[in-house]
Amino acid sequence: TAPAANFLDMSRISRPDRSLADPRYYARYGMESLQTKRGCPLHCDYCNYPIIEGRVGRTRFPAEVVDEWENITQGRSEVNHIFVVDSVFHLPRSPAKEVCREIIDRGVETPWTCYANPLGFDEELADLMARAHCAGMEVGADSGSDEVLKRLRKGFTTQQIRQFHQLA
């Protein structure tokens, strides 16, 4: 069994073998997935991400993320969109910003989407994501009621959802 420290090191995890995927999927949908980190620190009452990936955040080096990104898209014209499958792309915020900067610096123009959350989303991140060609975010707001949000242990309010919307 590998020591726990190795489990936490995302650079030791092999990239998925995408050659095993049926090429008809790419021809039909044009989308591929990519993960920049694992683990979710949130405590949403119903969510299984912390069970699947743990609560301890483990991030990949931005250069490794964008290396994989370019490997996915270069020479594969049928892949025209990346879905970042992190539980919440921008939590923690700093590594997400670094991934965006790496995408921008390398001139990668493949549009992408991700899961997002009102927590920790700021104007700088919104700008970086737009400049990195983020085409959309799936926001787990779940309710327009502060009482329901509290019961779901979402950690944010309807006012924070509105602020997020304005920034996005």
HELIX and SHEET records of a PDB file:
HELIX    1   1 ALA A    4  LEU A    8  1                                   5    
HELIX    2   2 MET A   10  ARG A   12  5                                   3    
HELIX    3   3 ARG A   18  LEU A   20  5                                   3    
HELIX    4   4 PRO A   23  TYR A   29  1                                   7    
HELIX    5   5 TYR A   49  GLU A   53  1                                   5    
HELIX    6   6 PRO A   62  THR A   73  1                                  12    
HELIX    7   7 ARG A   93  ARG A  106  1                                  14    
HELIX    8   8 GLU A  123  ARG A  131  1                                   9    
HELIX    9   9 ASP A  146  ARG A  151  1                                   6    
HELIX   10  10 THR A  158  LEU A  167  1                                  10    
SHEET    1   A 4 MET A  31  LEU A  34  0                                        
SHEET    2   A 4 HIS A  81  VAL A  84  1                                        
SHEET    3   A 4 TRP A 112  ALA A 116  1                                        
SHEET    4   A 4 CYS A 134  VAL A 139  1                                        
SHEET    1   B 2 LYS A  37  ARG A  38  0                                        
SHEET    2   B 2 ARG A  58  THR A  59 -1                                        
END                                                                             
